[in-house]
Amino acid sequence: MRQVDLVDDVGEVGTAVLETLAAHIATVRTGAGEVVSSADIDAVAKRLELRRWVEEGGMTLPELLSFVTTYSDISASHHHPGYMAHQIAPSDTPGVVADLLQAVTNNIPLVYELAPAAAAVDRAVCHWMLDHVGWGETGTGAMTNGGTLGNLTALLAARSHADATAWRDGNAHDLVVLAPATSHYSVRKAAAVMGLGERGVHPLPTDALGRIDPAELAPTLAEVRAAGKRPIAVVANGCATGTGLYDPMAEVADFCAADDLWFHLDGAHGASALLSPRLRGLLAGIERADSTVWDGHKMLRASALCTGVLFRERHYLDTLFKQDASYLYRPENEDVDPGQFTFETSKAPLGLKILLTLAYRGEAAMRAYVERQYDLAAHLWELIQERPDFTAPYAPQSNILCFRYEPWADRQLELRSRLIQDGRFFLSSFQLGGSPYLRASLMSPNTDRDTLRELLDVIVEVAEM
Ligand SMILES: *Cc1c(COP(=O)(O)O)cnc(C)c1O
């Protein structure tokens, strides 16, 4: 018997599913429905009839469409104007098309011959990113699955730079990474995975808002060296996930250059500001870093995941991931076999989401989105200045702002839970200087100034309930 194949029904099913999803987003973007379901996992499993589908199968097309609708209703709606929680992109059409294209072609750019189109696209997107960083002439990079793996990859390169034998022989036990406590958890994770231990991340002193204090860099380095430790890298935030604030990049770059220290700039969230002539000053000094990561699935509106891990010098990769897989990799293909420089083996090509966004929406539209969202956070800060019941500890530098509803003092987390129950807004939270804050990460293109005014009113409303 002939097996049913994709071509038999993908046209009919795909069209119906896309129409259903488009209708869902059209509703969500007006602010209808809850931003995210607060039902517990068993209730969600029941609503989705998961047991039935696992045990019996037999889903018809109308049932499939109804599943798609229920699934979307329960999911966090990144297009909802009240979505302000984590930094996850409200995906856009070109990225969706890229995901479809990958789902159907399923090419894996491990080596060039397996995925010629995908490998060419990933390389072109890496070069686009490198040009924006200022490394177009000298640099190289790869697309990888997220900033977490990107940070690990960059720190592995830093370690190879400091100690070329570590990949083969394991760590010498004196290696440390210098990073502020506000650096992303993935930096500590990377250190632990690399065998340095979480305690192999030595904290860099910061100001009260968690930004690296440049005056403390030299004394800290002296202290670390006096303790017999060898720093392999200094990590700076561009910007920090919690506060959305940028570390003083140029000062860190000067310091690292003077001491021949590897400078890794974690630009997972904030590197997209490079697209804006008005905002790129926040990253001044990035061109003197040794490595950076840039997430397309944050401010470039790509679906997860889509990260560039970028290096200032091509030769940095000479000692990175020196695996001996002669059945796959040939030295003469070094330029075109991107799989040699990523942690993953098989992985989806990731650059297509950005390539199609550049092609179909244009870089100007991407820049306008970043600027708009950054401006919205500035507006939220202005609104907070006008209200005695709210405070914010700093003026935002990105689309992220921490703030408090003062009458609830240290009960901001409880307030956040009430807000999620209410369903109109979804915020995250952050501990800053030992105190809890509400945290808005303004990702939705459908959030506007009126939404922000309403947010503050709704917080008061749920607080008084
Ligand atoms: C989001 C983020 C990461 C982690 O990236 P993933 O893509 O979620 O793995 C790392 N660093 C910073 C600064 C981030 O904002």
The ligand as a MOL file (V3000), in Angstrom:
LIG
                    3D

  0  0  0     0  0            999 V3000
M  V30 BEGIN CTAB
M  V30 COUNTS 15 15 0 0 0
M  V30 BEGIN ATOM
M  V30 1 C 17.9640 36.0280 26.2750 0
M  V30 2 C 19.3520 36.2270 26.6720 0
M  V30 3 C 20.2710 35.1580 26.6730 0
M  V30 4 C 19.8580 33.7470 26.3950 0
M  V30 5 O 19.5270 33.5970 25.0900 0
M  V30 6 P 18.5710 32.4060 24.5950 0
M  V30 7 O 18.4100 32.7600 23.1770 0
M  V30 8 O 17.3260 32.5100 25.4050 0
M  V30 9 O 19.2900 31.1260 24.8180 0
M  V30 10 C 21.5810 35.4370 26.9870 0
M  V30 11 N 21.9650 36.6750 27.2970 0
M  V30 12 C 21.1180 37.7210 27.3320 0
M  V30 13 C 21.6240 39.0840 27.6890 0
M  V30 14 C 19.7790 37.5360 27.0180 0
M  V30 15 O 18.9360 38.5740 27.0470 0
M  V30 END ATOM
M  V30 BEGIN BOND
M  V30 1 1 1 2
M  V30 2 1 2 3
M  V30 3 2 2 14
M  V30 4 1 3 4
M  V30 5 2 3 10
M  V30 6 1 4 5
M  V30 7 1 5 6
M  V30 8 2 6 7
M  V30 9 1 6 8
M  V30 10 1 6 9
M  V30 11 1 10 11
M  V30 12 2 11 12
M  V30 13 1 12 13
M  V30 14 1 12 14
M  V30 15 1 14 15
M  V30 END BOND
M  V30 END CTAB
M  END
